[in-house]
Amino acid sequence: MFLSLLAPELIVLWALKQWFAARQIAKKYSKYGWTKTHGHFLIMGGFALSEDGKSITRSKEPSSEATCLLEFLIQHKYIEITEDEIIAKSKSDFLTKFIAVGQTTWFIVQCIARKAEGLVVIDLEIVTVAFALLNIATYALWWNKPQRVRYPVKIDYCRRHAKSEVKIAKDRSISTRAWTSFTDWIKEPWGDLIRDLWPVRVIIFLLRGTFKFGYNVVNLFNGKDYYHTGLESNSPILYPIVITLFLIFGGVHCIPWNSTFPTHTEQILWRVSAVTVTAFPLLWFPWLGVVRFLADHHTSRTPIILITYPMDMLISPLPLVYIWARITLIVIAFTELRELPPSAYQTVDWARFIPHI
């Protein structure tokens, strides 16, 4: 809830990364009948290796045809579950998703119609439209993802030969736990710089409770051991898409730029906050790209932190400034309710938009 209010774009980014990963998994294991639903189920911790159940006797080590432990388990029928069986475990079905997306779309249509008819669209509706657009994007990315599955599918797998390089931990989930992967994603672009960007550390600490759940994890996308699938969790177009979403989300808040506010101070605060939210990705993500480029091509003995330190001091407060702007927009949207113009209470005359005789 905390993250959804202050940084809803991160939810979409998280969903986008999961969608790319699930698509890669489905593509690689399509010959075994796997779909994006299997990929999402795997990523969210749907399969867990267990040594508590009855041991399965096998006489051979992972075959050379299996590129990783996951493929070995699929090949040898340790993992046998259909898409329909996974969907049956989900607490959300097609109808539920359709209704949710339908309600969100209908709200956006109403706001557009109000604007077209010359009625006032209040700031709270603008904020809600911005959230609604990201909500639709999230639903689209998670359309094939099972929702609120409480228990993973246990895989009884016993390592019988000590020479095997496959190390199985008790109830070890073949997935990436959300918190672990989220912090890895945060640290990935600038590595050790995370220790020096104190605003980012504060934000991560506050968000830790949001993501702390699940089993011990096996990272499928990073590493060189037998758990590693050889797939990449990112895509070259990932961050351009994210920046575009950030710009759209912030740009929606600029719509009431010339609207009437209860006070001039609130109007100025709204404008400054809207510009801050919109401009944030244009400053933050390019800098992350620069730092990552320097980290990948750094050959000097001078620590990279000394090279980037001056700019870090300017850029590192941006997340806190962004959060301040988000809170300001939400507060002003609610305080405006104390003094609404008469047209804010009028409804849309749909007869003007719907063809009729």
N, C-alpha and C positions, 0 to 999 in steps of 0.2 A: 504493500500500500504506500509506504513512504517513498520507495523508488518510483512507483507509478505516477505519483503526483509531482515529484521534483525533477525527475529525468525520465519521462516516458519514452524518449527516443532510445534509451538504452535497452528497454524491453524489446523494441522493434529490432535493434541491432542484435540482441541475443537470439531472437526468433529467426533473423536472417542468417546468422551463423549456423544455427541448428538446421535450417532448411537446406543450405548448401551442403552441410555434412551429411544429412539424411539422403540427399540426392546422390551424392558420391557413393555412399554405402549401397543404395539401391542399384546403382549402375554397376558397381563392381560385383555384387552378388546376385544379379538378376537371373543368372543361370540356375540358381537354387530357388527361384521363385520369390525372391525378396523384393519388397516394394519400399516406397518412402515411409510407409507406416512402420515397417520393420526397422528402418533406419532411425526414425524418431524414437521408437520404443527402446532401441539399443542405447541411443544417446542419453535418454532420460533415466537409465539405470534399470531397464526392463529385465535384464538377465543377470543372474548372480551365481558365481561358482561357489559350490558348497562342498565341504568335506564331512559334514554331519550326517548326510543321508547315506543310503546303501552304496557302497563302492561299486563302480562299474569295471569289470575286468576287461582289459584289452592287452593284446600281445605285441603291439607295435607302437613305435614312437610316431609323432606327427609326420605325415608323409611329405615328400619333397614337393608335392603338388600344392600343398597348403602354404600360403604365403604368410600366415599368421595363425595364432591360436583360434581366433574367431572362425576363420575359414575351416580349420581342422574340425572344430566342434560342429559346424554346419555339415561338412562332408560326411562325418561319421554319425550323423543323426542324434547328436547330443542335444542339438537345438532343433526341435520340430514344432513349429507353431505357424499357423496360417494367418493371413491378414484379418480374416473374419474373427478368429479367436482373439487376436489382439484388440480389435475394435470392441469385442464383447466385454473386455476388461475395462474399457473406458467409461467414464461417468458422463460423457457427452456424445450425442449422436448427431446425425446430419440435420435433423429437424431443429434441435437446440441451436446449432451453429447458424442455421438459416434464419431462424427467428431473431437471433442476436444481431446478425449482420443486417437483416431487414429493418429492425428498429433503428439501428445506427444510421443507415442510409436514409430512412424516412425523416429522421431529425435533421440531417444535412439538407435534404430537399426542402423541408419547411423553412429553414433559415434562408435559403436562396430565394424561395418564393416571397418571404417577408421583405427581403431587400428589394426584389423586383417590383413589389406592390407599393414600395415607399414607406413601409412600416419600420419602426425602430428595431434593430437587432441589438440587444443589450450585450454588454461585455461578457457576462456570464455565459451567454449563448456562444459568443465567439470563442471563449476558452474551451467550451464543451465541443465545438466543431473541430478545434485543433486536436483535442483528445480523440474525437470520433474518427478522424482520418487515420491516425496512428492505430486506433483499435481495429479498423477495417484491414489495414496492412498486416497487423499481427494475426488476425483471424485467417487471412489468406495464406500466410506463411505456415501457420499451425493447423491448417485444414486437415491434414492427414496425421496429425499428432494425437495420440491417445491422451485423454485428460484425466487427471486425478486418479491414476492407478496406484493403489495403496501398497501392493506387494509385488516384488519382482518374481519372475519365473526362476525357480531354483534349478541349477544344473549340477547334478551329482557327478563330479569328475575326479577321479583318483589318479595321482601321479605315481606310477609304480616303479619307474626306473630313475635312480638317482642321477644318472648321466644326462637326463633331460634338462634342457635349459629353461623349461617352462616352470615357473614358480607359482604355485597356486596358494592364495591366502584364504583363510576361512571367511566364507560369505563375502568374497571379493566381487564387486560388481564390474561387469564388462561394459563400462560406460565412462562418461565424464560427469562427475558430480557438478551441480551447478556452481556452487561456491568456488570449488577448486578451479574450474575452467574460467570462471569470471575473473578471478584474481590473476590467473595466467594471462588472460587477454589484456587486463589492465597493465601488467608488467611487460608484456611482450614487446611493445614498440620501443620502450626506453630502458628496459632492464633495471639496473641498479639505481637509476635516477629516481625511482619510486621512493627511495629512502630520503631523498632531499626535497621532493615535492610534497611538503607537509599538508597542503590542502587536500591533495589526493589521498594521502594516508588517512586523514580525518574522515573523508567521504567513504573510503573502503571500510573503515572501522564501523561507521554507522550502518553500512549496508550489510555487514557480516551476518547479522541476525536474519536478514531477509533470505539469504542463500544457504544458511547452514542446515543441511539435511542430507540424508542419503547414507550410502554405504562407503566403505573404503573403495577407492576407485582405481581403475586401470585406464590410463590415458591412451586412447586409440589413435590419436593424431600427432602426438609428439613423442619421440623416443626411438630407440633402435633395438628394443628387445622383442621377444616373440609376441607380445601383446600388440605391438604397433602394426596398424593395418596398411601403412604406406600411403594413406590418404592425407590430404591437407584439409584443415578445418577452415581455411580462408579462401577467398577468391579474389582475383585482381579487381573485379568490379564491386567488391563488397563496400569499401569505404566511399567510392563515388556515390553509391546508392544511399549510404548512410548520411553523407553530407547533404544530398538532395532532400532527404526526409527531414533533416534538421532545418534546412532553409524553408521548406514548405510549412513545417510546424511553427517556426518563428514568424514567417511571413503572414500567416493567418492572423496573428496578434496585431499586425500592422493595419489590418482592415479598418478598425475604428479610429484611424489616425486623426481625422477631422471631426469625429463625433463629439457630441456635447457631454461633458462630464460634470458631476456635481460641483467640483471646484477646479480651478486652474492648476493647482498643485497636483491633483490626481491625474489630470491630463498629461502634465509633464512627466510624472513618474511612470505612467503607462507607456508613453512614447519611448522614454529612455530604456525601460525594461524590455519592450518589444524589440527595439534595435539590438539590445544586448543579446537576447535569446537568438535572434536571427543571425547576428554576426559571429557568435561563438564558434560555430564549426569552421568558419573561414579563417580563424586564427589558430584554433586548437589543433585540428587535424593536420594542416600543412606543417606545423611545428613538429608534431609527432613523426611525420614523414621525414623531416630533416634529421631529427635525432636518430631515427632508425637507420637512415642512410649512413650517417656518420658512424654509428655503431657497427654496421656491416663492413664499412670500408676503412675503419680506423686502424692505422698501422703505427702511429706514433707511440712513444713511451709515455707521453703526457696523458693522464687519465681523462677520459672523455668528459667527465663531469666538470673539469676545469675549462674545457673548450666551450661547453654549452652553458656554463654557470650564469653569465650575464643575462642571456635571454631567458633562462629558467626563472630568474627572479621577476621578470616581467610577465611571463606566461603562467607560472604556477598558481597565482591567485585567481585565474580565470574561472575554474570550476566553482569557487565560492561566490564569485560575482554572478555567475550564471544561476546558481541556486537562489541568491538574493533576488534576482530579476524574476525568477519563476514564482517565488513566494509573493512578491509585490503584485504581479499580475493576478494571482488568485485572490489576494486580499482585496484589491481594488474592484475586482469583478463582483465580490459579495457586498462590499460597502456601497456600491452604486445602487443596490436594491432599495436603499432608503429614500431615493428620490428619482423615480422613473417617470418618463414622459407618458402622456395618455396613450399614444399609439403602441406602447409596449404591451398594453393589455388587450389590444385588438387582435383578432384572428385573421387568417388568410382567407380571402374570398376565392375559393378554389374554382368557382364557376368561370372565372376569367382565364384559367389555365387549362381547364378540361373542355375539349370540344363538346358542344351540346346543341340541341335544337330549341 
